[in-house]
Amino acid sequence: MVWKMSPEKVRAFPIDRQVFLVREVAAKLGNLHGETATSFWRAKASELLDLVVGSGRDRTAASDEVRRFFLAVQREMLADTVAESMPILSA
């Protein structure tokens, strides 16, 4: 038996769970400051919004997904900051 999926039933993997992409954007943002960081994020958010809308999501759901992605990026940046500031203990 062959299963056929219609395009309206296939959903793209959420961008906030694409660990490589989250880490890539977090690393880039971590090296940018001020207006450069803001410009980078706006361009990336616009690109991701277009990508998610292009995959079939409505604009509202796509905006929510981009917000979740930004939160994932912020969590990743915070995790990197905490890891860098923790002292290495030896026995």
Protein Blocks (a to p, Z undefined) as FASTA:
>chain_A
ZZdddfklpccddfklmmklmmmmmmmmmmgghjllmmmmmmmmmmmmmmmmmnopafkl
mmmmmmmmmmmmmmmmmmmmmmmmpccddZZ
